């Protein structure tokens, strides 16, 4: 029996609506709970969310929706 290895993808999102550093912890907690996410780092100064995730388990659109549910808007970063 062979196991299929997850395909880990790095996604960068640009977020809006940060007002304080506690926003960082809120987003990291919400996104980190998503099945398929292996790591998440929010950079307050640049308003970037760096996410390592299994693309076959969770899509970029789903990640954006989780950030929105936490109260912030996000979009895929251009760079």
PyMOL CGO cylinders between C-alpha atoms (Angstrom):
from pymol import cmd
from pymol.cgo import CYLINDER

trace = [
    CYLINDER, 0.00, 0.00, 0.00, 1.43, 3.40, -0.91, 0.3, 1, 1, 1, 1, 1, 1,
    CYLINDER, 1.43, 3.40, -0.91, 0.63, 6.68, 0.76, 0.3, 1, 1, 1, 1, 1, 1,
    CYLINDER, 0.63, 6.68, 0.76, 0.32, 9.82, -1.28, 0.3, 1, 1, 1, 1, 1, 1,
    CYLINDER, 0.32, 9.82, -1.28, 2.58, 12.57, 0.02, 0.3, 1, 1, 1, 1, 1, 1,
    CYLINDER, 2.58, 12.57, 0.02, 0.92, 15.95, 0.50, 0.3, 1, 1, 1, 1, 1, 1,
    CYLINDER, 0.92, 15.95, 0.50, 1.79, 18.69, -1.95, 0.3, 1, 1, 1, 1, 1, 1,
    CYLINDER, 1.79, 18.69, -1.95, 2.91, 21.58, 0.23, 0.3, 1, 1, 1, 1, 1, 1,
    CYLINDER, 2.91, 21.58, 0.23, 2.35, 24.97, -1.35, 0.3, 1, 1, 1, 1, 1, 1,
    CYLINDER, 2.35, 24.97, -1.35, 3.54, 28.37, -0.17, 0.3, 1, 1, 1, 1, 1, 1,
    CYLINDER, 3.54, 28.37, -0.17, 0.90, 31.08, -0.51, 0.3, 1, 1, 1, 1, 1, 1,
    CYLINDER, 0.90, 31.08, -0.51, 1.38, 34.79, 0.22, 0.3, 1, 1, 1, 1, 1, 1,
    CYLINDER, 1.38, 34.79, 0.22, -1.66, 36.89, 0.95, 0.3, 1, 1, 1, 1, 1, 1,
    CYLINDER, -1.66, 36.89, 0.95, -1.89, 40.65, 1.35, 0.3, 1, 1, 1, 1, 1, 1,
    CYLINDER, -1.89, 40.65, 1.35, -4.27, 41.57, 4.17, 0.3, 1, 1, 1, 1, 1, 1,
    CYLINDER, -4.27, 41.57, 4.17, -6.16, 44.75, 5.00, 0.3, 1, 1, 1, 1, 1, 1,
    CYLINDER, -6.16, 44.75, 5.00, -7.74, 45.95, 8.20, 0.3, 1, 1, 1, 1, 1, 1,
    CYLINDER, -7.74, 45.95, 8.20, -4.84, 45.43, 10.62, 0.3, 1, 1, 1, 1, 1, 1,
    CYLINDER, -4.84, 45.43, 10.62, -5.10, 47.91, 13.44, 0.3, 1, 1, 1, 1, 1, 1,
    CYLINDER, -5.10, 47.91, 13.44, -2.84, 46.42, 16.11, 0.3, 1, 1, 1, 1, 1, 1,
    CYLINDER, -2.84, 46.42, 16.11, -0.36, 43.59, 16.66, 0.3, 1, 1, 1, 1, 1, 1,
    CYLINDER, -0.36, 43.59, 16.66, -3.04, 41.47, 18.34, 0.3, 1, 1, 1, 1, 1, 1,
    CYLINDER, -3.04, 41.47, 18.34, -4.59, 41.11, 14.88, 0.3, 1, 1, 1, 1, 1, 1,
    CYLINDER, -4.59, 41.11, 14.88, -1.57, 38.97, 14.01, 0.3, 1, 1, 1, 1, 1, 1,
    CYLINDER, -1.57, 38.97, 14.01, -2.34, 36.39, 16.68, 0.3, 1, 1, 1, 1, 1, 1,
    CYLINDER, -2.34, 36.39, 16.68, -6.02, 36.30, 15.73, 0.3, 1, 1, 1, 1, 1, 1,
    CYLINDER, -6.02, 36.30, 15.73, -5.29, 35.56, 12.07, 0.3, 1, 1, 1, 1, 1, 1,
    CYLINDER, -5.29, 35.56, 12.07, -2.52, 33.05, 12.85, 0.3, 1, 1, 1, 1, 1, 1,
    CYLINDER, -2.52, 33.05, 12.85, -4.85, 31.19, 15.20, 0.3, 1, 1, 1, 1, 1, 1,
    CYLINDER, -4.85, 31.19, 15.20, -7.78, 31.05, 12.74, 0.3, 1, 1, 1, 1, 1, 1,
    CYLINDER, -7.78, 31.05, 12.74, -5.72, 30.07, 9.71, 0.3, 1, 1, 1, 1, 1, 1,
    CYLINDER, -5.72, 30.07, 9.71, -3.57, 27.65, 11.71, 0.3, 1, 1, 1, 1, 1, 1,
    CYLINDER, -3.57, 27.65, 11.71, -6.68, 25.66, 12.67, 0.3, 1, 1, 1, 1, 1, 1,
    CYLINDER, -6.68, 25.66, 12.67, -7.52, 24.88, 9.04, 0.3, 1, 1, 1, 1, 1, 1,
    CYLINDER, -7.52, 24.88, 9.04, -6.98, 21.25, 8.06, 0.3, 1, 1, 1, 1, 1, 1,
    CYLINDER, -6.98, 21.25, 8.06, -4.10, 21.14, 5.58, 0.3, 1, 1, 1, 1, 1, 1,
    CYLINDER, -4.10, 21.14, 5.58, -2.28, 24.23, 6.88, 0.3, 1, 1, 1, 1, 1, 1,
    CYLINDER, -2.28, 24.23, 6.88, 1.17, 23.32, 8.17, 0.3, 1, 1, 1, 1, 1, 1,
    CYLINDER, 1.17, 23.32, 8.17, 2.47, 26.82, 8.99, 0.3, 1, 1, 1, 1, 1, 1,
    CYLINDER, 2.47, 26.82, 8.99, 1.25, 30.39, 9.04, 0.3, 1, 1, 1, 1, 1, 1,
    CYLINDER, 1.25, 30.39, 9.04, 3.13, 33.62, 9.72, 0.3, 1, 1, 1, 1, 1, 1,
    CYLINDER, 3.13, 33.62, 9.72, 1.56, 37.07, 9.72, 0.3, 1, 1, 1, 1, 1, 1,
    CYLINDER, 1.56, 37.07, 9.72, 3.85, 40.05, 9.20, 0.3, 1, 1, 1, 1, 1, 1,
    CYLINDER, 3.85, 40.05, 9.20, 2.21, 43.08, 10.79, 0.3, 1, 1, 1, 1, 1, 1,
    CYLINDER, 2.21, 43.08, 10.79, 4.47, 45.74, 9.26, 0.3, 1, 1, 1, 1, 1, 1,
    CYLINDER, 4.47, 45.74, 9.26, 3.94, 44.56, 5.68, 0.3, 1, 1, 1, 1, 1, 1,
    CYLINDER, 3.94, 44.56, 5.68, 0.40, 43.18, 6.14, 0.3, 1, 1, 1, 1, 1, 1,
    CYLINDER, 0.40, 43.18, 6.14, 1.43, 39.86, 4.61, 0.3, 1, 1, 1, 1, 1, 1,
    CYLINDER, 1.43, 39.86, 4.61, 0.22, 36.41, 5.54, 0.3, 1, 1, 1, 1, 1, 1,
    CYLINDER, 0.22, 36.41, 5.54, 2.62, 33.61, 4.60, 0.3, 1, 1, 1, 1, 1, 1,
    CYLINDER, 2.62, 33.61, 4.60, 0.96, 30.18, 4.58, 0.3, 1, 1, 1, 1, 1, 1,
    CYLINDER, 0.96, 30.18, 4.58, 2.34, 26.70, 3.97, 0.3, 1, 1, 1, 1, 1, 1,
    CYLINDER, 2.34, 26.70, 3.97, -0.52, 24.35, 3.11, 0.3, 1, 1, 1, 1, 1, 1,
    CYLINDER, -0.52, 24.35, 3.11, -1.49, 21.16, 1.32, 0.3, 1, 1, 1, 1, 1, 1,
    CYLINDER, -1.49, 21.16, 1.32, -3.06, 22.48, -1.88, 0.3, 1, 1, 1, 1, 1, 1,
    CYLINDER, -3.06, 22.48, -1.88, -5.04, 19.27, -2.35, 0.3, 1, 1, 1, 1, 1, 1,
    CYLINDER, -5.04, 19.27, -2.35, -6.71, 19.77, 1.05, 0.3, 1, 1, 1, 1, 1, 1,
    CYLINDER, -6.71, 19.77, 1.05, -7.28, 23.52, 1.26, 0.3, 1, 1, 1, 1, 1, 1,
    CYLINDER, -7.28, 23.52, 1.26, -7.45, 26.03, -1.58, 0.3, 1, 1, 1, 1, 1, 1,
    CYLINDER, -7.45, 26.03, -1.58, -6.26, 29.62, -1.64, 0.3, 1, 1, 1, 1, 1, 1,
    CYLINDER, -6.26, 29.62, -1.64, -9.90, 30.73, -1.88, 0.3, 1, 1, 1, 1, 1, 1,
    CYLINDER, -9.90, 30.73, -1.88, -10.68, 28.81, 1.31, 0.3, 1, 1, 1, 1, 1, 1,
    CYLINDER, -10.68, 28.81, 1.31, -7.74, 30.46, 3.07, 0.3, 1, 1, 1, 1, 1, 1,
    CYLINDER, -7.74, 30.46, 3.07, -8.97, 33.90, 2.00, 0.3, 1, 1, 1, 1, 1, 1,
    CYLINDER, -8.97, 33.90, 2.00, -12.43, 33.01, 3.34, 0.3, 1, 1, 1, 1, 1, 1,
    CYLINDER, -12.43, 33.01, 3.34, -10.93, 32.02, 6.73, 0.3, 1, 1, 1, 1, 1, 1,
    CYLINDER, -10.93, 32.02, 6.73, -9.12, 35.38, 6.94, 0.3, 1, 1, 1, 1, 1, 1,
    CYLINDER, -9.12, 35.38, 6.94, -12.42, 37.11, 6.09, 0.3, 1, 1, 1, 1, 1, 1,
    CYLINDER, -12.42, 37.11, 6.09, -14.19, 35.14, 8.81, 0.3, 1, 1, 1, 1, 1, 1,
    CYLINDER, -14.19, 35.14, 8.81, -11.58, 36.46, 11.25, 0.3, 1, 1, 1, 1, 1, 1,
    CYLINDER, -11.58, 36.46, 11.25, -12.63, 39.96, 10.23, 0.3, 1, 1, 1, 1, 1, 1,
    CYLINDER, -12.63, 39.96, 10.23, -10.00, 40.98, 7.69, 0.3, 1, 1, 1, 1, 1, 1,
    CYLINDER, -10.00, 40.98, 7.69, -9.92, 41.14, 3.93, 0.3, 1, 1, 1, 1, 1, 1,
    CYLINDER, -9.92, 41.14, 3.93, -7.14, 39.39, 2.04, 0.3, 1, 1, 1, 1, 1, 1,
    CYLINDER, -7.14, 39.39, 2.04, -6.07, 38.76, -1.52, 0.3, 1, 1, 1, 1, 1, 1,
    CYLINDER, -6.07, 38.76, -1.52, -3.25, 36.89, -3.19, 0.3, 1, 1, 1, 1, 1, 1,
    CYLINDER, -3.25, 36.89, -3.19, -0.08, 38.97, -3.05, 0.3, 1, 1, 1, 1, 1, 1,
    CYLINDER, -0.08, 38.97, -3.05, 1.30, 40.01, -6.42, 0.3, 1, 1, 1, 1, 1, 1,
    CYLINDER, 1.30, 40.01, -6.42, 4.89, 39.42, -5.29, 0.3, 1, 1, 1, 1, 1, 1,
]
cmd.load_cgo(trace, "trace")
